[in-house]
Amino acid sequence: MRPIPFLLAVAIVAACSPVDRRATETFSASGEIIAMSGGDGGPANACFTCHGLDGAGDGVSVPRLAGLDAGYLQKQLADYALQTRSDPVMSPVARWLDDEEQHAVAVWYAAMPDPAAAPTGPPPDIWRNGSPQRGVAACAGCHGVGGEGSGAGNPAVHGQPAAYTLDQLRRWKRGERRNDPLGVMAAAVAGLSDAEMRSIAVWLETAPTAPPPASDAAIASASGPVPAGPAASRGPRRPGR
């Protein structure tokens, strides 16, 4: 009988050894580790590779996550996983995360400092006042005068790259993005011209940052995970997960 190579013998013993569940739980529970490693999805799905170590995005088309409401971030991850907000990059990434992991990474980014933006001029009139004669509601009514938001349902939108914001507004208008409760955003952008959407996006990119007001929704969003989605929406999991 030929001797078993030493490294192979070690691998066999390790494979037969019980899994250290404490190590696994620690790996899954840390939002930082998930953001930096990709969790079950591996390094190719690590959040920081696109959103940066500081969660500020790339300043072009990748949005900042730092300082956004945890409930909002978690909902977006759940929507990506369920493809109610479909994206060729984010949907596969989100499907690797279960509900607890989505919550952990959302809380991690929400706790990061909101990167300051350079002060700019006053917001476009359409942002502050809307256009009642065209049935366009004022954006400031939900997202704040400075784009600071007002909790999970009305997220902060200031400091995002103009290209990203304009792309999202166009997606809402074309019906390609539909994960807004009760179709609020679809209705809000329906009457906007492309020039108005562009002016909003450019202004928001350098809007002065301000902390969102405290709200019951925002507080509740950070206290626990959203309900689990259908199991079929999840990516492949490690055995026993």
KOLSEKE-497872 format. One record per residue (C-alpha): residue in one letter; x, y, z; residue number from 1. Coordinates in nm, 2 decimals. Each point is the difference from the previous one (the first is absolute). Example, Ala and Ser with C-alpha at 12.3 -4.5 7.8 and 13.67 -1.06 7.14 Angstrom:
% residues 2
A,1.23,-0.45,0.78,1
S,0.14,0.34,-0.07,2
//
This chain:
% residues 241
M,0.00,0.00,0.00,1
R,0.14,0.34,-0.11,2
P,0.04,0.26,0.28,3
I,-0.24,0.29,0.00,4
P,0.17,0.33,-0.06,5
F,0.02,0.21,0.31,6
L,-0.20,0.30,-0.13,7
L,-0.27,-0.23,-0.13,8
A,-0.02,-0.17,0.34,9
V,-0.04,0.34,0.17,10
A,-0.28,0.09,-0.24,11
I,-0.18,-0.32,0.07,12
V,0.02,0.04,0.37,13
A,-0.12,0.37,-0.03,14
A,-0.29,-0.11,-0.22,15
C,-0.12,-0.25,0.26,16
S,0.04,0.24,0.29,17
P,-0.30,0.18,0.14,18
V,-0.06,0.36,-0.14,19
D,0.08,0.27,0.25,20
R,-0.34,0.17,0.00,21
R,0.12,0.29,0.21,22
A,0.24,0.09,-0.28,23
T,-0.27,-0.03,-0.26,24
E,-0.24,0.21,0.20,25
T,0.26,0.27,0.05,26
F,0.07,0.01,-0.37,27
S,-0.36,0.04,-0.09,28
A,-0.09,0.24,0.28,29
S,0.26,0.27,-0.08,30
G,-0.12,0.25,-0.26,31
E,0.36,0.12,-0.03,32
I,0.13,-0.35,-0.09,33
I,-0.29,-0.05,-0.25,34
A,0.08,0.34,-0.16,35
M,0.37,-0.08,-0.03,36
S,-0.02,-0.37,-0.10,37
G,-0.33,-0.05,-0.17,38
G,-0.13,-0.25,0.25,39
D,-0.10,-0.33,-0.16,40
G,0.04,0.15,-0.34,41
G,0.37,0.04,0.04,42
P,0.24,0.29,-0.08,43
A,-0.16,0.06,-0.34,44
N,-0.32,0.12,0.18,45
A,0.18,0.22,0.26,46
C,-0.19,0.33,0.03,47
F,0.31,0.21,0.04,48
T,0.13,-0.08,-0.35,49
C,-0.27,0.23,-0.15,50
H,-0.11,0.21,0.29,51
G,0.34,0.07,0.15,52
L,0.15,-0.06,0.34,53
D,-0.18,0.31,0.13,54
G,-0.33,-0.08,-0.16,55
A,0.01,0.32,-0.21,56
G,-0.04,-0.17,-0.34,57
D,0.21,0.09,-0.31,58
G,-0.13,0.35,-0.05,59
V,-0.12,-0.09,-0.35,60
S,-0.27,-0.27,-0.02,61
V,0.04,-0.21,0.32,62
P,-0.20,0.15,0.29,63
R,0.12,0.08,0.35,64
L,-0.13,-0.22,0.27,65
A,0.16,0.17,0.30,66
G,-0.24,0.17,0.23,67
L,-0.32,-0.12,-0.17,68
D,-0.29,-0.13,0.20,69
A,0.05,-0.36,0.10,70
G,-0.35,-0.10,-0.07,71
Y,0.02,0.15,-0.35,72
L,0.32,-0.18,-0.08,73
Q,-0.14,-0.33,0.13,74
K,-0.31,0.04,-0.21,75
Q,0.21,0.06,-0.31,76
L,0.20,-0.31,0.06,77
A,-0.32,-0.20,0.05,78
D,-0.15,0.15,-0.32,79
Y,0.31,-0.08,-0.20,80
A,0.00,-0.36,0.13,81
L,-0.37,-0.03,-0.10,82
Q,0.06,0.19,-0.32,83
T,-0.27,0.25,0.08,84
R,0.29,0.23,-0.06,85
S,0.19,-0.18,-0.27,86
D,0.37,0.08,-0.07,87
P,0.25,-0.23,-0.18,88
V,0.27,0.08,0.26,89
M,-0.19,0.04,0.33,90
S,-0.27,-0.27,-0.04,91
P,0.25,-0.29,0.00,92
V,0.20,0.16,0.29,93
A,-0.31,0.04,0.21,94
R,-0.12,-0.36,-0.06,95
W,0.31,-0.12,0.19,96
L,-0.11,0.17,0.32,97
D,-0.27,-0.13,0.23,98
D,-0.23,0.24,0.19,99
E,0.24,0.03,0.30,100
E,0.30,0.07,-0.22,101
Q,-0.19,0.26,-0.20,102
H,-0.09,0.17,0.33,103
A,0.35,-0.02,0.13,104
V,0.16,0.16,-0.30,105
A,-0.27,0.26,-0.02,106
V,0.06,0.11,0.36,107
W,0.38,0.00,-0.07,108
Y,-0.04,0.25,-0.28,109
A,-0.26,0.21,0.18,110
A,0.24,0.05,0.28,111
M,0.28,0.14,-0.23,112
P,0.05,0.37,0.00,113
D,-0.20,0.18,-0.27,114
P,0.27,0.15,-0.23,115
A,-0.03,0.38,-0.01,116
A,-0.09,0.16,-0.33,117
A,0.11,0.35,-0.11,118
P,-0.27,0.26,0.06,119
T,-0.19,0.11,-0.31,120
G,-0.27,0.24,-0.10,121
P,-0.37,-0.03,0.07,122
P,-0.19,-0.31,-0.12,123
P,-0.18,0.01,-0.34,124
D,-0.35,0.15,0.03,125
I,-0.15,-0.33,-0.11,126
W,0.17,-0.17,0.30,127
R,-0.13,0.25,0.25,128
N,-0.35,0.08,-0.14,129
G,-0.08,-0.26,-0.26,130
S,-0.24,0.10,-0.28,131
P,-0.37,-0.02,0.13,132
Q,-0.14,0.08,-0.35,133
R,0.18,-0.31,-0.14,134
G,-0.08,-0.21,0.30,135
V,0.37,-0.02,0.10,136
A,0.05,-0.02,0.38,137
A,0.29,0.18,0.17,138
C,0.29,-0.24,0.05,139
A,0.08,0.19,0.33,140
G,-0.32,-0.12,0.15,141
C,0.13,-0.35,0.04,142
H,0.38,0.03,-0.04,143
G,0.05,0.33,0.19,144
V,0.10,0.34,-0.12,145
G,0.37,-0.11,-0.01,146
G,-0.06,-0.35,-0.11,147
E,0.06,-0.13,0.35,148
G,-0.30,-0.24,0.01,149
S,-0.23,-0.08,0.28,150
G,0.04,-0.36,0.09,151
A,-0.02,-0.34,-0.17,152
G,-0.29,0.08,-0.23,153
N,0.15,0.33,-0.11,154
P,0.38,-0.05,-0.03,155
A,0.27,0.26,-0.02,156
V,0.09,0.07,-0.36,157
H,0.26,0.27,0.04,158
G,0.36,-0.06,-0.09,159
Q,-0.06,-0.27,-0.26,160
P,0.17,0.02,-0.33,161
A,-0.20,0.19,-0.25,162
A,0.03,-0.28,-0.26,163
Y,-0.14,-0.25,0.25,164
T,-0.29,0.22,0.10,165
L,-0.10,0.09,-0.35,166
D,0.01,-0.37,-0.10,167
Q,-0.23,-0.09,0.29,168
L,-0.24,0.28,-0.08,169
R,-0.01,-0.12,-0.37,170
R,-0.06,-0.36,0.12,171
W,-0.29,0.11,0.21,172
K,-0.15,0.19,-0.29,173
R,0.04,-0.29,-0.24,174
G,-0.15,-0.25,0.25,175
E,0.33,-0.19,0.02,176
R,0.02,0.06,0.37,177
R,-0.32,-0.08,0.19,178
N,0.10,-0.07,0.36,179
D,-0.16,0.31,0.15,180
P,-0.29,-0.04,0.24,181
L,-0.34,0.08,-0.16,182
G,0.18,0.13,-0.32,183
V,0.09,0.33,0.17,184
M,0.32,0.05,-0.20,185
A,-0.15,-0.10,-0.33,186
A,-0.27,0.26,0.05,187
A,0.25,0.26,0.12,188
V,0.22,-0.02,-0.31,189
A,-0.28,-0.05,-0.26,190
G,-0.03,0.37,-0.07,191
L,0.37,0.09,0.01,192
S,0.19,0.09,-0.32,193
D,0.34,-0.14,-0.05,194
A,0.15,0.34,0.04,195
E,-0.17,0.03,0.34,196
M,0.12,-0.34,0.11,197
R,0.35,0.10,-0.11,198
S,-0.01,0.32,0.20,199
I,-0.11,-0.19,0.31,200
A,0.27,-0.25,-0.04,201
V,0.28,0.26,-0.05,202
W,-0.12,0.20,0.30,203
L,-0.02,-0.30,0.23,204
E,0.35,-0.11,-0.08,205
T,0.14,0.30,0.19,206
A,-0.28,0.07,0.24,207
P,0.11,0.09,0.35,208
T,-0.04,-0.31,0.22,209
A,-0.22,0.01,0.31,210
P,-0.11,-0.28,0.23,211
P,-0.35,-0.13,-0.06,212
P,-0.25,0.07,0.27,213
A,-0.06,-0.27,0.26,214
S,-0.31,-0.21,-0.08,215
D,-0.17,-0.31,0.14,216
A,0.04,-0.17,-0.33,217
A,0.38,0.07,-0.02,218
I,0.04,-0.13,0.36,219
A,-0.20,-0.31,-0.06,220
S,0.19,-0.08,-0.32,221
A,0.33,-0.04,0.18,222
S,-0.15,-0.22,0.28,223
G,-0.07,-0.32,-0.20,224
P,0.00,-0.17,-0.34,225
V,-0.28,0.02,-0.25,226
P,-0.21,-0.31,-0.04,227
A,0.16,-0.28,-0.20,228
G,-0.07,-0.01,-0.37,229
P,-0.08,-0.32,-0.19,230
A,0.27,-0.26,0.03,231
A,0.03,-0.03,-0.38,232
S,0.13,0.36,-0.02,233
R,0.32,-0.09,0.19,234
G,0.32,-0.10,-0.16,235
P,0.18,-0.33,0.08,236
R,0.08,-0.03,0.36,237
R,0.27,-0.18,0.20,238
P,-0.11,-0.35,0.13,239
G,-0.20,0.04,0.31,240
R,-0.09,0.36,-0.06,241
//
